[in-house]
Amino acid sequence: MTTNDALLRLRGTTLGAGSPSVCVPLVATTVGDAVDAAHALPTGVADVVELRLDHLTGAAADPALVGAAVAAVRAALPGEVPLLATFRSAREGGAQPADDAAYAAVVAAVVAGAGPDGADAVDVELATPDVADTVARARAAGLAVVVSHHDFVRTPPAADLVALLRRQRDVGADVCKVAVLPHDPDDVLALLTATREFARDADRPVVTVAMGALGLVTRLAGGVFGSAMTFGAVGTASAPGQVDAARLRDVLTLLHDAS
């Protein structure tokens, strides 16, 4: 992990430089299926791979399983492709319940495995108790930290979204991430306005998404407003509105090669 102003380098990918990076989530219920999905990724489709640990059966109760899954997927990926480990809590749209202690144990297992054979980054939700301490421990282990907030109910006003991003920055995020559910075009504009306002003077990458069909434009053109990464699916999507990663790359090429 190396940083330079608003850029973050993870292996062969630099977040915040040029066209948004494409992150492909792996959604699997077993370690074997996750490894198979990693092996099956088309060459060049993913700038970052996200292992969605909350979809892994039993992960919330078994930190050893978490460590094994991260190591196995890391070994299955090309050396230049960074791995982001994420356990999304049920309160923020995740696939299995986990109380605060279980969530903390999952993150701790990812941190314990940090290094060349582990994850390059870990997602930590802003709502995590003692979030600043959790972020500090992960960064001390050499992991980049995506501090995230997901709202599957609504889109807060732009000013509130900017405040959320600033709180993520203040607790030590290497990447600030917000995802929301829009109900009308004004909600989409609120997210893009907040992205632009925060990114204008940000000293680290920001990632924002409006979910669902209405928010698709943010996945395709969020980079125009400052979002450094977007999510595309190879196989099963991990969130509403996620599009095929190869088609997403074609759109990004069209948008950013023309600028």
Secondary structure, 3 states (H helix, E strand, C coil): CEEECCEEEECCEEECCCCCEEEEEECCCCHHHHHHHHHHCCCCCCCEEEEEHHHCCCHHHCHHHHHHHHHHHHHHCCCCCCEEEECCCHHHCCCCCCCHHHHHHHHHHHHHCCCCCCCCEEEEECCCCCHHHHHHHHHHCCCEEEEEEEECCCCCCHHHHHHHHHHHHHCCCCEEEEEECCCCHHHHHHHHHHHHHHHHCCCCCEEEEECCCCCHHHHHHHHHHCECEEEEECCCCCCCCCEEHHHHHHHHHHHHHCC
